[in-house]
Structure formats: C-alpha cells, structure tokens
Amino acid sequence: MQTLGDRIKYLRELKQFTQKDLATKAELTIVQLSRYETNDRKPDPESLRRIVDALDTSGDYLLGRTQDPSPMKEAVTNLSFYGGPEAYTADEIAMMEAALKAYREQKKKLLHKDSEKTDKNNP
C-alpha cells in the first residue's frame, strides 16, 4: 500500500516537478517536502492543502482513500432552498452553477492575493 509520502512523490514525478518546484508551489521548504516524501514527518492540514493544490489532486488520493488522483469535482449546487432544481430550466441551473463557479474562483484569487500581501508585510 502506498503511503502519503509515496503518493506525493509519485505525483510530483508524474508532473515532472523537482522537489524545489513543488516546495515553491506549495510554499514549503525543500527539507519539509523531503521529510513528507520519506514519511519522516506528516504535513499539517494547511501544508497538506497547499500540496493538494500544487499537485492538482485531492486530499482523499494523497491520504489513500481513493486510487483516483483526479482533483475532487465541485459538489452539485443544492437548489432546494430556492424550490429545488425542478423549479428551474436546465439553462437557468447551468447559469447559476457558472456564476457560483466564477464567484468561487474570484474568492480564491482574492484570498491568495491577501495572503501574499500578509507575507510581504511580515518579513
């Protein structure tokens, strides 16, 4: 059975990243990443999230809960609050899902910019 470290290393090599590349993308040190890959240490939840994002995979894959390294699919929007999906046409549902996806992407960008500003202000 593959360990967390094995899966991180496997995907890193599959994507042709060096340890330095992945460490930079995941905001880790090379030493941290190396210790994760050799199972000397386990990443904290925030580091694990950054590794998941940098490798474009899912936490479930890295944790061995699935064999599929594909990123998690967005959950289907729950429209029950608004009368349920039967209250809308397929076009309306598609437009709402697209708007929600755009909102989430924009929010993610803004949060990333804020974290960069915080990092620059705290040398």
C-alpha positions as CSV (number, residue, x, y, z in Angstrom):
1,M,0.0,0.0,0.0
2,Q,1.3,3.4,-0.9
3,T,2.0,5.9,1.9
4,L,1.2,9.6,1.9
5,G,4.9,10.3,1.1
6,D,4.8,7.7,-1.8
7,R,1.8,9.4,-3.3
8,I,3.2,12.9,-3.1
9,K,6.5,11.8,-4.7
10,Y,4.6,9.8,-7.4
11,L,2.5,12.8,-8.4
12,R,5.5,15.1,-8.2
13,E,7.5,13.0,-10.6
14,L,4.5,12.4,-12.8
15,K,4.1,16.1,-13.2
16,Q,7.9,16.4,-13.8
17,F,8.4,18.7,-10.8
18,T,11.6,18.8,-8.9
19,Q,11.4,18.9,-5.1
20,K,12.3,22.6,-5.4
21,D,9.5,23.2,-7.9
22,L,6.8,21.6,-5.7
23,A,8.2,23.1,-2.5
24,T,7.9,26.5,-4.1
25,K,4.4,26.0,-5.4
26,A,3.3,24.6,-2.0
27,E,5.1,27.3,0.0
28,L,7.2,24.7,1.8
29,T,10.9,24.2,2.3
30,I,12.7,21.5,0.3
31,V,13.6,19.9,3.7
32,Q,9.9,19.8,4.7
33,L,8.9,18.3,1.4
34,S,11.7,15.7,1.5
35,R,10.6,14.7,5.0
36,Y,7.0,14.3,3.9
37,E,8.1,12.2,0.9
38,T,10.2,9.9,3.0
39,N,7.4,9.6,5.6
40,D,9.7,11.1,8.3
41,R,7.1,13.7,9.0
42,K,3.4,14.2,8.3
43,P,2.2,17.5,6.9
44,D,-0.1,19.7,9.0
45,P,-3.6,20.3,7.4
46,E,-2.6,23.7,5.9
47,S,0.6,22.2,4.3
48,L,-1.4,19.3,3.0
49,R,-4.0,21.6,1.4
50,R,-1.2,23.5,-0.4
51,I,0.4,20.2,-1.6
52,V,-3.0,19.1,-2.9
53,D,-3.5,22.4,-4.7
54,A,0.1,22.4,-6.1
55,L,-0.3,18.8,-7.4
56,D,-3.9,19.4,-8.7
57,T,-5.1,16.3,-6.9
58,S,-7.4,15.5,-4.0
59,G,-6.7,15.1,-0.3
60,D,-8.5,11.8,-0.5
61,Y,-6.0,10.5,-3.0
62,L,-3.0,11.6,-1.0
63,L,-4.5,10.1,2.1
64,G,-5.1,6.8,0.4
65,R,-8.9,7.0,0.5
66,T,-9.2,6.7,-3.3
67,Q,-7.0,5.4,-6.1
68,D,-8.1,8.3,-8.4
69,P,-5.6,11.2,-8.3
70,S,-8.0,13.5,-10.1
71,P,-9.0,16.6,-8.2
72,M,-12.3,16.5,-6.4
73,K,-15.2,17.5,-8.5
74,E,-17.2,20.5,-7.4
75,A,-20.2,19.5,-5.4
76,V,-23.5,19.9,-7.2
77,T,-25.2,23.1,-6.2
78,N,-28.1,22.4,-3.8
79,L,-31.0,24.4,-5.0
80,S,-33.5,23.1,-2.5
81,F,-33.6,26.5,-0.7
82,Y,-34.9,28.0,-3.9
83,G,-37.6,25.5,-4.6
84,G,-35.4,22.7,-5.8
85,P,-33.9,22.0,-9.3
86,E,-37.3,21.2,-10.7
87,A,-38.2,24.9,-10.3
88,Y,-35.6,25.9,-12.9
89,T,-34.8,25.2,-16.5
90,A,-31.6,23.4,-17.4
91,D,-30.3,26.7,-18.8
92,E,-31.0,28.6,-15.5
93,I,-29.3,25.9,-13.5
94,A,-26.3,26.0,-15.8
95,M,-26.1,29.8,-15.5
96,M,-26.3,29.6,-11.7
97,E,-23.6,27.0,-11.5
98,A,-21.4,29.0,-13.8
99,A,-21.9,32.1,-11.7
100,L,-21.2,30.2,-8.5
101,K,-18.0,28.7,-10.0
102,A,-16.9,32.2,-11.1
103,Y,-17.6,33.6,-7.6
104,R,-15.5,30.8,-6.0
105,E,-12.6,31.3,-8.4
106,Q,-12.6,35.1,-7.8
107,K,-12.8,34.5,-4.0
108,K,-9.8,32.1,-4.2
109,K,-7.8,34.7,-6.2
110,L,-8.6,37.4,-3.6
111,L,-7.7,35.1,-0.7
112,H,-4.4,34.3,-2.5
113,K,-3.6,38.0,-3.0
114,D,-4.4,38.8,0.6
115,S,-2.0,36.0,1.8
116,E,0.7,37.4,-0.5
117,K,0.2,40.9,1.0
118,T,0.4,39.4,4.5
119,D,3.6,37.6,3.6
120,K,5.2,40.7,2.2
121,N,4.2,42.8,5.3
122,N,5.7,40.2,7.7
123,P,9.3,39.7,6.6
